Amino acid sequence: MSALTFVLVLLAGILFFASIIGIYITNVTAKPGGIPRWVLGLGLATLLVGAAALISAVV
């Protein structure tokens, strides 16, 4: 595993953890409603970084 792959996997894990916390904060501790755009953006960033990590691991 290269250093780039390791960093991308680590970053994807951190973003995933932040996404879960964001969903919890906005839906459990606040009034019920939809998931805000910044949480969806964080989830999208997690998917993109995870895909980049997978691609860098395979190539």
C-alpha positions in Angstrom: 0.0 0.0 0.0 1.5 3.3 -1.0 1.5 6.4 1.1 -1.1 8.1 -1.1 -3.5 5.2 -0.6 -3.0 5.2 3.1 -3.6 8.9 3.4 -6.7 8.7 1.2 -8.1 5.8 3.3 -7.4 7.7 6.5 -9.1 10.8 5.1 -12.1 8.8 3.9 -12.5 7.3 7.4 -12.3 10.8 9.0 -14.9 12.2 6.6 -17.2 9.2 7.2 -17.0 9.7 10.9 -17.7 13.4 10.5 -20.7 12.5 8.3 -22.2 10.3 10.9 -21.7 12.9 13.6 -23.3 15.5 11.3 -26.3 13.4 10.7 -26.7 12.7 14.4 -26.4 16.4 15.3 -28.9 17.5 12.7 -31.5 14.8 13.2 -31.3 13.6 16.7 -30.4 16.6 18.8 -32.3 19.2 16.7 -35.9 19.4 15.4 -36.8 16.7 13.0 -36.3 17.6 9.4 -34.3 16.8 6.3 -30.6 16.3 6.2 -28.9 19.7 5.5 -26.8 20.2 2.3 -23.5 20.5 4.2 -24.0 17.0 5.5 -24.8 15.7 2.1 -21.8 17.4 0.7 -19.7 15.8 3.4 -21.1 12.4 2.5 -20.3 13.1 -1.2 -16.8 14.1 -0.3 -16.4 10.8 1.6 -17.5 8.8 -1.4 -15.2 10.7 -3.7 -12.2 10.3 -1.5 -13.0 6.6 -0.9 -13.3 6.0 -4.6 -9.9 7.8 -5.1 -8.4 5.5 -2.5 -9.8 2.4 -4.1 -8.5 3.5 -7.5 -5.0 4.3 -6.2 -4.9 0.9 -4.4 -5.8 -1.0 -7.6 -3.5 1.0 -10.0 
